[in-house]
């Protein structure tokens, strides 16, 4: 596979107009089309986190974090349509966001998880610490399963599990600064960004996590740079935010490093990413075809178009159905085999339903 290296001055567009700055994009041709630009979707003069895309409306939600403040509002914007609003003004140090199986936004906050209605009012508090004898602090990131259960982190040595009946238990103790988290139910695994590595944990029937193995070494050595949040595309490629070095690292389904995106955005009187000292925090795929990667960090919300759609999520049943249909077709021109939603090659006739594992969609009987 040819690897395209782009090191040039790209036009980086924002709602307020276009600016030019140097951006480094080193990506395989199969993932990125040369010439596609980074868009500055929403400028926020502070560090931002936790993007999630809502398929029912096309909104992107993310959180604004301010040192010395305890509000950390949730921002909502419809890319290309509006300039965004403060959707929830005082959510209590909101950090990571996710969608539940009903498509409602759930926010990680200090000592609780809260689900919101479309108008930004509270639908329900999923738990408040202490719960079931477990005390947690600032919830960092979360990943929600098809039954509404949640795995979440607090940037500590613990990983927690919230059961469908809303009881918190300690899923694993002994992690290394557990941060970004992705529950991949098809793999019976939870992937956790821990310092400079991504660990893979086996999910047990009682919700506990065991057998941690290093799946990806995001960055070698030691130091302040570490893996923050991340996301997965429908071929199993991982996109991991490198905090403090201002870049997105890209790995294939086997965990091999295959590329990076280093956004550098500088405008008069305002600086976003600043290269070696900048911050990229988290990301999510969105858009009608799930081929737009939205990411946050210093300066607000950004996006870039990619060729491979994101991994379907349980808050997006339509995308799950689409992915199941596309799994029967080859993903590359001339390829003799298709791939399933985990990026695995399908043996035999790509059109044979026997080659594709059933996807469980909430509220739908698998075909």
N, C-alpha and C positions, 0 to 999 in steps of 0.2 A: 504494500500500500504506500503510495507516494505521500510524503509529508510536506505540506506547504508551509513555508516560513515567510511571514509578513512582518517586516520591521520598517515602518514608514509613517509618515504624517497622515493620519486618518481624519476625516471630518467627523467630529463628534457633535451630534445635534441635540439641542435641548428645546424645551417649549418656548424659551425666550429667544431662540435664534441659534445659529451655528457658530461653533468655535473650532479652532484647529489645535491639535496637540498630538504628541507622539504616543502611539499605542502599539504594544507588541502583541501579535497574535501568531502563535506557533501551533497549528492544528492540522490534522490529517485532512486531505481533500474530501474524504467521505463524511466529515463532520461540519466543515465550514467552507463557504463560498467566498473566494477572494473578493474584496471590495465591500463586503457587508460591514457596516459601521456600528460602533457603540452609540446608543442613544441615551442621553441624560434625561430620563423620563420625568423625574421630580427632584428639584434642588432643595435640599435641606441643609442648613449650615451647621450640622452636628453629625455624629455617628448614628447610623440607622441599622436596623436588624429585622429578621423574621419575615421575609416576604412570603405571601401565599396568594395564588391566583384563584379567583372564583369563577368557575366555568358558566354558571347560570347567568352572570351579569357581565363578565369581562373585567371586573374590578381587580386591582391588585391592592392588597393590604400590607402594610409594614409598620414597624414601630420606630419611633424617634427617641433616642436616649440622650439625656443631658446630665452631666456630672453635677452633683449637688441638688438635683431635682428628684422627686419621687413620683412624678406623674407619668412620664414616658408615654405620650399619647400614641394612639393607633391612627395612622394616616390611610385614607382610601383615595385611589386615583384610577381613572379609566384611561389607559394609555392611548394617546391620539385623539381623545374626545374631550377631556376636561383637565384642569390643572390640579385637581385634588382638593380634599377637605380633611379637617380633623374629624375623624369618624367617632372616636371615643376619646374624650379630653383627659380623663383621669382614670385610666385602667389599673393603676397600682403597679408601676414598674413592669409594664408589658415587655416581653422579650420575643421569644419564638412564637410563631403562629402556625396553625394547621386547620384543615377542614375535617369535620366529623363525617360519618357515613351519610348524614342528611344534608351535607353541604354547608353547615353552619361554621362560622369562624370560632375557633377556640384559642385563647391566649394563655401563654405561660406568664405567670406573675409572681410576686413575692408571696410564697406560702399558699398558693392556690392556682387552680385552673378555672377559667371562666368561659362559658359559651355565650355568644352574642346573637341577638336577633338582627335581621337585615337593616333595621333602623339604628343600630348601634346600642340599643338598650340591652340590659342583661337578660338573657334567657334563663340561665341557671349557673350556679357555682358548682362545678363538678366535685371539688373537695376544698376544704380549708384545713391548713395545718394547725395543730396536730390532728392526725386522722389514723384510726386503727392502731394507735400507739406509736405512730411514726411522725417525726417532726422534720419538716423541710424548710429551707430558706428560699432564696430567690431562684425560681424555676427558670432554667436557661433555655432549653429546647424540648420539643415533644414530637412524637409520631403516633398517629392514631390508627387503629386497626379497623377491620370491617365490622366488628361487633361493638365498636365504641370504646374498647379498652385502650389505654394509653401507656406508652413508655416515655419517661422523661428524665432529664438530667438537671443538675444544679451546679455544674462546673466544679465538681468535687470528686471524691473517690467512689461515690454511690450512684447507682442507676436504679430508678424506681419504676413500679408498675401500679397503675390504677385499673382495677378490675371493672367489668361492666356494671357491677353493683356498687361502684364508687368507693372501694376500699383500697387504701394505699398500702403496699408492701415493699420491702427492700428486695429488688430483683437481683442485685449483685453489689458486692462491696469489694473494693480493691482495684478499682479503675484508676486511670491516671488523668485527672482533670477532664472527666467526661463532659463533652460539649455537644456538638451536633449529633443527631440521632436519626436513624432511618430504620423503621420496622418493615422488613420485606417478608410478608407472610408466605409468599410462594416458596421462599428458601427456608422457612421456619427459622429465620435468623433476624437478629438485630445488629445493625452496624453502628458503631459509636466512634466519633472523632475524639481521640485521646492524645492531647499534646501534638506530637509530630507523626502520629500513626492513626490508621483506621482499624479498629478491632471488630472481629466478627464473633457474635455470641449465639449459642444454640438456645432456642426458645423452648422451654419445658411446659407441659400442660398446666402446671400451677402458676405460670407466669414468671418463674425464676429464670435467670440466665446463667448458663454454664459454658465451659469449654471455650474461653476466649482465645482467639488466634489472631495474629497480625495479618490483616488482609492487604493493607496498603501502607507503605512507608511514604508519607507525603513529603517530608523533608528530612534529610539526614542530619546528624549531629545534635546539637542542643542549642538552647537560647530562647529568646522571647517570641520568636516566630512560631506559630502553631496552627493546626487545622481547626477552623471554627465550624461553620455549618457547611452543608453540601446537598447535592441532589443526584438523581440517577436518570439516565435516559432509557428509552425502550430497548436498546441493545445491551444494556448493562454497564455502559460507560459511566464513570463517576466524575462529578465536578465538585472539587473541594476548595473552599475559601481558605487562602493563606493569610491569616491575620498578621498584621504589622509589616508584611512585605507587599501588600497591595496587589495580589494576583490570584487567579483561579487556576489551580492545577487540575489536569484532566488525565484520567486513568481508564484503561479498558476493563472489560468484564473479568479479566484474569488478574487485575491489579497492577498491570504494567503502565508506567508513565508514557503517555502519548502526546502530550501537548500542554500549553498554558495560554492564558489570556491575561495580559498586564495592562489594565486601563489606566491611562494617565490623563487626567482632565484638569486643566488650569485655566481660569478666566481672570480678568482684571478684578482685583478686590476680593476674590473668593477662590479658595483652593479646595478641590475635591481630593481624589487620590494623588498621592505624591510619591509614587514609586516605592522605593525601599522602606519608607516610613509610613506608607499609607495602610489603610485597612479595608479588606473585603470581608464581609461577615457571613452572608448566607445567600441562598439562591433557590429558585423554583422555576420550572418550566410552565409556560402559559400560552395564551393565544388560541384561536379556534383549532389550529392544527398541532398545538403543543410544541411548536418549534421555536418559540421565543424564550430565551433564558433571561429571566429577571434576577438582578442581584443587587444587594445593598452593601453599604459600608460608609466610609466617610463621604459626605456630600449628598446622600439621599438614595434614590432608586435609579438603576440603570438597566439597559437591556441590550441583547445582541441576538441576531437571527442565526439559527443553526440548521443543519440539514436533517438531523435525526430527532424525532419527537421525544418528549420526556416520558418517563415511566408513568403509566396510568396510576392514579391514586384513588383511594376509596371514596374520597369526597367528590369524585368525578365519574359517575357511572357511565355517562355517554362515551367518555374517552376509553373506558375499559372495554366497552362493546366494540369501538373502533379498532382498538389494539388487537382484540381477539380476531376480528375479521382480517386485519392486515398481517397477522401471524401466518396466514396460509400463503401469502405471496412472498416472493424473493425480495429481500431488502436492498440488493444491489443489482445493477443491470448485468444480465448474463449469469447471475448466480444460480446454480442448480438447486439450491436448497433455501428454504425460508428460515426464519428464526422465531422463537417464541418470545414472550414478553420479558424474559430474562436474558435475551441475547444468545441463547443456545441454538446451534444449528439443528434444524429438523431433518431427520433421516428419511430417505425415501421420497415419495411423491409429496411435494409441498401442499398439494390440494387435499391430502387425506386428513380427515378430522382426527384420525387415530394418532396423529403425530403431535397434536397440540393439547397440552393439559388444560382442563377446564378452568376458567376464571370464575371465581365466586364474586358475583355482583350483589350488593345489598338489595334485598327486595325482589330478586329475580332468581328463578329456577334455572341452573345451568343447563345449556342445551347439550 
